[in-house]
Amino acid sequence: MLRGWIHSKSANASTQSLDTLAEPQNLEAALRAAKHIMDDDLESAEAGLANGNSSFHKLAKGMVAFLRATLGFEPEIMREGVSEVVLPNHLGRLLMCHVPPAADRLADAETTASTDRRRAQKDGHSYRSAIYPPGAEFALCHAQTQLMSAVIGVLNESLTESIKGFYKLRKAYVTLNEILDAETRYMRKRSGTGIDTPSRRSVESFRSDRSSPLIKEMPGGFGGATSLRSFQKPTPNGPNSAAAQQDGHINGAQDDDDDEDQFYDADDGTTANLDSLSLEGEGTLSATDVRPPYNTAASHGMLDHDPDSDIFANPIDVFIHSGANLCFGLLLVMIAMIPPAFGKLLFIIGFHGDKDRGIRMLWQASKFQNINGAMAGLIVLGYYNTFIGMSDIIPDSDPTSIDQISVEGYPKHRCEALLAEMRRRHPKSHLWLLEEARMQAANRHLSTAISILERSTKSPLKQVEALEMFEKSLDAMYMHDYALCAKSFIACVDLNNWSHTLYYYIAGAANVEMYRQHKKLNPTQAAVYAEKATELLKLAPKHAGKKKFMARQLPFDVFVTRKLQKWESRARDWSVPLIDAVGVSPVEEMIFFWNGYKRMDMSQLEHSLSRLTWSETSNPDWKREGPDEKALLSVLYATTLRNMQRYEEAKKSLRSGVLSYDKNELKGGFKDDWTAPAANYEMGVNCWMQRGEARKEGKEAEVTKWVKECKSWIEKAAAWEKYELDARIGLKIATAQDTLRRWHEKEGTTK
């Protein structure tokens, strides 16, 4: 018996040693296959990963399924998978395979990573990094799968699954923060300042303070205390505990209890009452209302070395560093961007974001030539070209700067350099062409943006093709190319299932504009456009409610349904066709919601003014309109003027056309209740722009005045009651609040 026991232990040690030798090979093979992902070639990625079962292979398989599902916002792929994918088998023949649902793949990857992480912590033969605790590479895989599972859950049409997704975000946060704390300790030790950092002391204090209310009840708990094990990091036990310390962190020689890991999870028990949870309520929260689980190392020695540094001699360390910066950076940015309307989610997540730190970490990850670096680069460019492009009140910045410390404003030259580098690394990918088009649009070169999208070859990935078509549709709308706009949005219907209601509605709205343009000049052609517009507009609400987000109808589905009800009611009351009951330009209204005015050149802005002026000069039914429609016109007119730098005219339009009404006159029934809070926001934007002009002229007294007035208007907009599309407008408001906070911190003025 003793001989058998010894033989068994010896064989097990040999197996573990072989696993240790295989680990870097598995990582290299998985990363090599994953490289195809960023070339829009998911089939080749599937083929390269098909025969691998390591944590790295399963993570990459999960990423492939995740991208199939989320690039096109396709819930069906999340639930059902892809029925037919062509893969080569070991004999070189082509097989038709079923790709499992993204959720199933990610769950499998998460389980495998958790098992490997525990093994690495207990096995003395596993890889030992000079920077990270044992098993950190698998802890990262585990956290990455949790992040992707969280996104799948949030996009799921079930509220329970969505909220479980937010709990996964919290669990991933804890793991990633531990990895980054290890980097901080390493950098402080390398610089000779020691490892007893304020960050470390705060964590140690957190562990020992069992009476802490933060430990006892994590924000987001449902009527019960959150388990201490959720956030308390275990200490090593047994006679080997002294040897278990290496470079200031635990090396994995721990108790045999599988629950006590170096990387620990938030307690799943708090999800027991999710079915009864509601996100409805009057109160809203901001990021400052929620404390993080423990202090992060944000201000202590971020590891920001370039890939050629001797620190990154081992590919496993490169994988951990780039992946942790990608995931934690994305987390910090995502949570920081939660609009006020979804503030209650911050209680569920239990920590707040840090947009600046997150963007810096994404820039750092983008330096590395692997899948983590490519994904980080894609997120960075998407953030600047889309999110910043949607915002108006943003910090001042020098667009020519390539400073790697500052992340404020829109660093044009730095983004251009990143895009050029990514296109060099992945020349076959259409994702970078899409970002190039977005960058051109952000710089008010809409015709160039459309040319880039039209001249490119067709992407082999349908989801990317759909994104390109949607982007072209928006750019055509901003350019007032109504025929191309309608054609492109109809094409989106066949390429993507996310919001057919929106696609049909905007296509119909484009035909409304063509009808109005031809009504006097060519009545016959106008009748054709009227018929098509009526057909598309009536078709749009029939598709509403088929897709849901967190168990709710999509906001634009609700918006479109109300709009059609409003116009149909007016058509009956006025005894006119539906086409003549449409009010202020619906295309210009859509341009407002996508902030397309910010992408227009002066001639295109002039065109918008002419389309808006039509309501007052050429609409025979304008005299029948009440405050609601007039307020809508004033907001759109003012926004156009503001983008033409005619700030006083813009404010005059807002004061007389919106702010002069009692807010109760602008809500209820089928009215556009968003115009009043939007007018307050627009007043704030005008003041912010006038601040910029005053600063250029050296009028500092006026600068202070405009900032103060801007803050007053933004606070009014932020405090507004619930209204239609408040999440979309709320993103702009939240960015404005953050910018004003930064202004006061930088300028040293009182708030």
Secondary structure by P-SEA (a helix, b strand, c coil): caaaaaaaaaaaaaaaaaaaaaaaaaaaaaaaaacccccccaaaaaaaacccccaaaaaaaaaaaaaacccccccccccccccbbbbbcccccccccccccaaaaaaaaaaaaaaaaaaaaaccccccccccccaaaaaaaaaaaaaaaaaaaaacccaaaaaaaaaaaaaaaaaaaaaaaaaaaaaaaaaccccccaaaaaaaaaaaccccccccccccccccccccccccccccccccccccccccccccccccccccccccccccccccccccccccccccccccccccccccccccccccccccccccccaaaaaaaaaaaaaaaaaaaaaaacccccccccccccccccaaaaaaaaaaaaccccaaaaaaaaaaaaaaacccccccccccccccccccccccccaaaaaaaaaaaaaaaccccaaaaaaaaaaaaaacaaaaaaaaaaaccccccaaaaaaaaaaaaaaaaaacaaaaaaaaaaaaaacccccaaaaaaaaaaaaaaaaaaaccccaaaaaaaaaaaaaaaaacccccccccccccccaaaaaaaaaaaaaaaaaaaacccccccccccaaaaaaaaacccccccaaaaaaaaaaaacccccccccccccaaaaaaaaaaaaaaaaaacaaaaaaaaaaacccccccccccccccccaaaaaaaaaaaaaaaaaaaaaaaacaaaaaaaaaaaaaaaaaaaaacccccaaaaaaaaaaaaaaaaaaaaaaacccc
